[in-house]
Amino acid sequence: MTPYLDVLTLWGMRVLSAVLILIAGWVIGNWVSARIRKVNQLDNTLSGFLAGFAKYAIFAVAIITILAQFGVQTASLIAVLGAAGLAVGLALQGTLSNVAAGIMLLILRPFNVGDYIVFGGTGGTVKSLGLFGTELATPDNVYIYAPNSNIWNNEITNYSRNPTRRQDFVVSISYSDDINAAMDVLRGIVAKDPRVVQDGENAPQVMVSNMGEFSIDLIVRIWSQGADYWALRWDLTKVFKEDLEKNGLTIPFPTRTLLMQSADGAPAEPPKKAGKS
């Protein structure tokens, strides 16, 4: 019985050490990942990517150590992995392409965590860039998980990259209104708003852009900080309407006149509204 007891003891110790190594690898991997995320010198995009990479790398080392506990030679293991690498690469080419795309996104930095981006018709605020995919949230806080290759293989529009943004407002007035008076009102509105850039080449502009079927169209072109874009647009649209009306100016809308005539060419009476019986 002694030989069997020795074998059971040997393998029992190996299994126990394998379990302990696996637990240690998982705990250490998570600890290192958390520490990397807390490094102040790294931005959120880089820290998130490195944290995920370190976690999986430590776990892989733990697996290799466990195999060594059971007598698997690391040299032969590397040879086997090398021989199987091509087959695994072909089978997991989608996953590997996500890793490669994640590395390229990290190097070229078309976006950072916190930026609002649009790619392939999908848009959202970037929450994290991982080894295999990127997490985003839509403006109404819907969760999106996009594989890195999907982002990398599409055109990326970053609405948060540039600190300032331009926006144009189309304001219509009637043909009977005084154009110069309307332009003065619009200039006064944007001049009073502290969020609008007031000097330099990005100073506000008010221009006549079009003579339409029923209105004169003016363009109010302003620049502001990207963070103020939507709040400024909503506020100015309201103030434009209110101040134009206060100054006796009108904002026209399409109208149609219907002429009705009988078969002999004489004007016909408009149809009467149906009354209650």
C-alpha positions in Angstrom: 0.0 0.0 0.0 2.9 2.3 0.5 3.7 2.9 -3.2 0.1 3.7 -3.9 0.0 6.0 -0.9 3.1 7.8 -2.1 1.6 8.2 -5.6 -1.6 9.6 -4.1 0.3 11.9 -1.9 2.4 13.1 -4.7 -0.5 13.8 -7.1 -2.6 15.2 -4.2 0.2 17.7 -3.5 0.4 18.6 -7.2 -3.3 19.2 -7.5 -3.4 21.2 -4.3 -0.4 23.3 -5.5 -2.1 23.8 -8.9 -5.3 25.0 -7.2 -3.3 27.4 -5.0 -1.3 28.7 -8.0 -4.5 29.2 -10.0 -6.1 31.2 -7.1 -2.9 33.2 -6.6 -2.7 34.0 -10.3 -6.3 35.2 -10.4 -5.9 37.3 -7.2 -2.5 38.8 -8.2 -3.8 39.5 -11.7 -6.8 41.3 -10.4 -4.6 43.2 -7.9 -2.1 44.3 -10.5 -5.0 45.3 -12.8 -6.6 47.4 -10.1 -3.2 49.0 -9.2 -2.6 50.0 -12.9 -6.0 51.6 -13.1 -5.1 53.8 -10.2 -1.8 55.1 -11.6 -2.3 58.9 -12.0 0.3 59.3 -14.7 -1.7 57.1 -17.1 -4.9 58.3 -18.8 -8.0 56.2 -18.6 -7.7 54.8 -22.1 -4.1 53.5 -21.6 -4.6 52.3 -18.0 -7.7 50.3 -18.9 -5.9 48.6 -21.8 -2.7 47.8 -19.8 -4.8 46.6 -16.8 -6.6 44.1 -19.0 -3.4 43.0 -20.7 -1.5 42.5 -17.3 -4.4 40.5 -15.9 -4.5 38.0 -18.7 -0.6 37.8 -18.9 -0.4 36.9 -15.2 -3.1 34.3 -15.5 -1.3 32.8 -18.5 1.9 32.5 -16.5 -0.1 30.7 -13.7 -1.5 28.2 -16.2 2.0 27.5 -17.6 3.3 27.0 -14.0 0.5 24.6 -13.2 1.4 22.5 -16.3 5.0 22.4 -15.1 3.7 21.0 -11.8 2.4 18.0 -13.7 5.7 17.4 -15.5 4.9 19.1 -18.7 8.2 20.4 -20.2 8.0 24.1 -21.0 10.2 23.6 -24.0 7.9 20.9 -25.5 4.9 23.1 -24.5 6.3 26.0 -26.5 7.0 23.7 -29.4 3.4 22.4 -29.3 2.0 25.9 -29.0 4.1 27.0 -31.9 2.9 24.1 -34.1 -0.7 24.8 -33.1 -0.3 28.5 -33.3 -1.2 28.6 -37.0 -4.4 26.6 -36.5 -5.4 28.5 -33.5 -4.7 31.8 -35.3 -6.9 30.8 -38.2 -9.7 29.6 -35.9 -9.5 32.8 -33.7 -8.6 35.3 -36.4 -11.6 37.4 -35.4 -10.5 37.5 -31.8 -6.8 38.2 -32.7 -7.9 41.0 -35.1 -9.7 42.6 -32.2 -6.5 42.5 -30.1 -4.5 43.9 -33.0 -7.2 46.6 -33.6 -7.1 47.5 -29.9 -3.3 47.9 -30.0 -3.6 50.2 -33.0 -6.4 52.2 -31.4 -4.2 52.6 -28.3 -1.2 53.7 -30.3 -2.9 56.1 -32.7 -5.5 57.4 -30.2 -8.4 58.4 -32.4 -10.4 58.7 -29.2 -10.0 58.7 -25.4 -12.2 57.5 -22.6 -15.0 60.1 -22.2 -15.1 61.1 -25.9 -18.3 60.9 -27.9 -17.6 59.0 -31.2 -19.5 57.7 -34.1 -18.4 54.7 -36.3 -20.3 52.7 -38.8 -23.6 54.3 -37.8 -23.1 53.6 -34.1 -22.4 56.4 -31.6 -21.8 56.7 -27.9 -19.5 58.0 -25.2 -16.4 55.8 -24.7 -16.4 54.2 -21.3 -13.4 51.9 -21.6 -11.0 50.4 -24.3 -10.3 46.8 -23.6 -8.1 44.1 -25.1 -10.9 42.7 -27.2 -13.6 45.4 -27.3 -14.7 48.9 -26.4 -17.5 49.8 -24.1 -19.7 52.8 -24.9 -22.9 54.4 -23.7 -25.5 56.2 -25.8 -26.8 59.6 -24.8 -29.8 57.9 -23.3 -27.4 55.6 -21.4 -27.8 52.4 -23.4 -24.8 50.0 -23.1 -22.9 49.2 -26.3 -20.0 46.7 -26.5 -18.2 47.0 -29.8 -15.4 44.6 -31.0 -12.3 46.7 -31.6 -12.0 45.5 -35.2 -15.5 46.9 -35.9 -14.3 50.4 -34.8 -10.9 50.2 -36.4 -12.3 49.1 -39.8 -14.8 52.1 -40.0 -14.4 55.8 -40.2 -14.3 57.3 -36.7 -15.9 60.7 -36.1 -14.8 62.2 -32.7 -17.1 65.0 -31.5 -15.0 65.6 -28.4 -11.5 65.8 -29.8 -11.4 69.5 -30.7 -11.9 71.9 -27.8 -14.1 74.3 -29.8 -17.0 73.7 -32.3 -18.8 75.8 -34.8 -22.5 75.9 -35.3 -24.8 77.7 -37.8 -28.3 78.9 -37.1 -30.7 79.6 -40.0 -33.1 82.4 -39.0 -35.8 83.5 -41.5 -37.5 86.8 -41.7 -40.3 88.2 -43.9 -39.6 90.1 -47.1 -41.3 93.1 -45.5 -38.9 93.2 -42.6 -35.8 95.4 -42.3 -32.8 93.1 -42.9 -30.3 95.4 -41.1 -32.6 95.6 -38.1 -32.9 91.9 -37.9 -29.1 91.4 -38.2 -28.5 93.9 -35.4 -30.9 92.0 -33.1 -29.1 88.7 -33.8 -25.7 90.3 -33.3 -26.8 91.7 -30.0 -28.1 88.3 -28.8 -24.8 86.4 -29.5 -22.7 89.3 -28.1 -24.4 89.1 -24.7 -23.9 85.3 -24.3 -20.6 84.6 -22.5 -20.4 81.1 -23.9 -19.9 82.4 -27.5 -16.3 83.2 -28.6 -16.3 86.9 -29.3 -12.9 87.7 -30.8 -10.4 86.6 -33.4 -11.2 84.6 -36.5 -13.9 82.8 -34.6 -15.9 85.9 -33.8 -19.7 85.7 -34.5 -21.0 86.3 -38.0 -24.5 87.2 -39.2 -25.0 86.9 -43.0 -27.7 86.9 -45.5 -27.7 83.4 -47.1 -30.8 83.0 -49.2 -33.9 84.6 -50.7 -36.4 81.8 -50.4 -40.0 81.5 -51.7 -41.5 83.2 -48.7 -38.6 84.4 -46.5 -35.1 85.9 -46.3 -32.8 83.5 -44.7 -30.1 84.7 -42.3 -27.2 82.6 -41.0 -25.8 83.2 -37.5 -22.4 81.5 -37.2 -20.8 81.2 -33.8 -18.0 79.2 -32.1 -18.1 77.9 -28.6 -16.6 75.3 -26.3 -17.6 71.7 -27.3 -19.1 71.1 -23.9 -21.5 74.1 -24.4 -22.7 73.0 -27.8 -26.2 71.6 -27.2 -27.1 73.9 -24.2 -26.1 76.9 -26.3 -28.0 75.8 -29.3 -31.2 75.2 -27.4 -30.9 78.6 -25.5 -30.1 80.7 -28.6 -32.9 79.2 -30.7 -35.4 80.3 -28.0 -33.9 83.7 -27.6 -33.7 84.4 -31.4 -37.5 83.8 -31.7 -38.4 85.9 -28.7 -36.2 88.9 -29.4 -37.1 89.1 -33.1 -40.8 89.3 -32.2 -40.1 91.9 -29.5 -38.5 94.1 -32.1 -41.5 93.8 -34.5 -39.8 91.3 -36.8 -41.7 88.3 -38.1 -40.7 84.7 -38.7 -42.7 83.6 -41.7 -44.1 80.1 -42.5 -45.4 78.6 -45.8 -48.9 79.6 -46.8 -51.1 78.4 -49.6 -54.1 80.1 -51.2 -56.7 77.8 -52.8 -58.8 79.2 -55.7 -61.9 77.2 -56.6 -64.0 77.6 -59.7 -67.0 75.8 -61.2 -67.0 74.0 -64.6 -68.0 77.2 -66.5 -65.1 79.1 -65.0 -67.0 81.1 -62.5 -65.6 81.3 -58.9 -67.2 78.6 -56.8 -68.3 79.1 -53.2 -66.1 77.4 -50.6 -67.6 74.3 -49.2 -69.7 74.8 -46.1 -68.9 73.2 -42.8 -71.1 70.3 -41.9 -73.4 71.2 -39.1 -75.2 69.2 -36.5 -78.6 67.8 -37.5 
